[in-house]
Amino acid sequence: AYDKNSESTEFRVYFAYTEYLMLPRDPKGRPIDQKAVSVARDEIQAAIETLPEFDHGHFMLGRISLDNGEPGKAKREFQQALNVNRKNVQAMRQLRLLNMRGAGDSSGGSAFMDKLKSLFKRK
């Protein structure tokens, strides 16, 4: 399949993202091979520059950023995916989860989790 579609930008992006998803992970779920992460990011970023309407590319960059402990960057990519395609359910879901957790906020705290903790304090 790769030989027949290697010229297709979208195919190369999905191929790079699939390779990224298959990378060995540390106990926290982060990829061990950061060089391979960079290669996948670069491939996806190049595709976005070629195909600006490719919302899945922004979603993929968001997932890579999230997996690598960069929630602020992930949030921006998910938002960009929605700017391109407001019906991207995956990006909506990820943004909702990040907002619930307060991840990627400038305050760095989790307002939602802080509120829950205050409600269920031990006495």
C-alpha positions in Angstrom: 0.0 0.0 0.0 2.8 2.4 0.8 4.5 1.9 -2.6 1.3 2.7 -4.4 0.3 5.7 -2.2 3.7 7.2 -1.1 3.1 10.3 -3.1 -0.3 11.0 -1.4 0.1 13.6 1.3 -2.8 12.3 3.3 -1.5 8.7 3.1 1.9 9.8 4.3 0.4 11.6 7.3 -1.8 8.6 8.3 1.2 6.4 7.9 3.4 8.6 10.1 0.7 8.9 12.7 0.2 5.1 12.7 4.0 4.6 13.2 3.8 7.1 16.1 1.0 5.2 17.7 3.0 2.0 17.6 6.1 3.5 19.3 7.1 1.8 22.6 6.0 3.8 25.6 7.3 4.5 29.1 5.2 3.8 32.2 3.5 7.2 31.9 2.5 6.4 28.3 4.9 8.8 26.6 6.9 7.5 23.6 10.4 6.5 24.4 11.9 7.4 21.0 11.7 11.2 20.8 13.4 11.3 17.5 10.6 9.2 16.0 8.1 11.6 17.6 9.9 14.5 15.9 9.7 12.7 12.6 6.0 12.1 12.9 5.4 15.8 14.0 7.4 17.1 11.1 5.6 14.9 8.5 2.2 16.0 9.8 3.2 19.6 10.0 4.4 19.6 6.4 1.0 18.1 5.4 -0.9 20.8 7.1 1.1 23.4 5.3 0.3 21.7 2.0 -3.3 20.9 2.9 -4.5 23.7 5.3 -8.1 22.2 5.3 -6.8 18.9 6.7 -8.4 19.0 10.2 -7.2 15.5 11.0 -3.6 16.7 10.9 -4.3 19.2 13.6 -6.0 16.5 15.6 -3.0 14.2 15.3 -0.6 17.0 16.3 -2.9 17.6 19.3 -2.8 14.0 20.4 1.0 13.9 20.0 1.3 17.0 22.1 -1.0 15.6 24.7 0.9 12.3 24.9 4.1 14.2 25.4 2.9 16.3 28.3 2.1 19.5 26.4 -1.6 20.2 27.1 -1.5 23.9 26.1 -0.1 23.0 22.7 -2.6 20.2 22.3 -5.4 22.5 23.1 -4.3 24.9 20.4 -4.1 22.1 17.8 -7.6 20.7 18.8 -9.0 24.3 18.5 -7.3 24.7 15.1 -8.9 21.4 14.0 -12.3 22.8 14.9 -11.5 26.1 13.1 -11.0 24.1 10.0 -14.0 21.7 10.6 -16.4 22.6 13.3 -17.9 19.1 13.2 -14.6 17.3 14.1 -16.0 15.2 17.0 -12.6 13.9 18.1 -11.3 17.4 18.5 -14.4 18.5 20.4 -14.1 15.6 22.7 -10.4 16.2 23.5 -11.0 19.9 24.1 -13.9 19.1 26.4 -11.7 16.8 28.4 -8.9 19.3 28.6 -11.3 22.0 29.7 -12.8 19.8 32.4 -9.3 19.0 33.7 -8.2 22.6 33.5 -5.2 21.4 31.4 -3.5 23.9 29.2 -4.9 26.9 31.2 -2.5 29.8 31.8 -3.1 29.3 35.5 -1.8 25.7 35.3 -4.4 24.5 37.7 -7.5 22.4 37.3 -10.5 24.5 38.3 -12.9 21.5 37.8 -10.8 19.1 39.9 -10.2 21.8 42.6 -14.0 22.3 42.9 -14.5 18.5 43.2 -11.8 18.2 45.8 -13.3 21.0 47.9 -16.8 19.3 47.8 -15.4 16.0 48.9 -12.9 17.0 51.6 -12.3 14.7 54.5 -13.4 16.1 57.8 
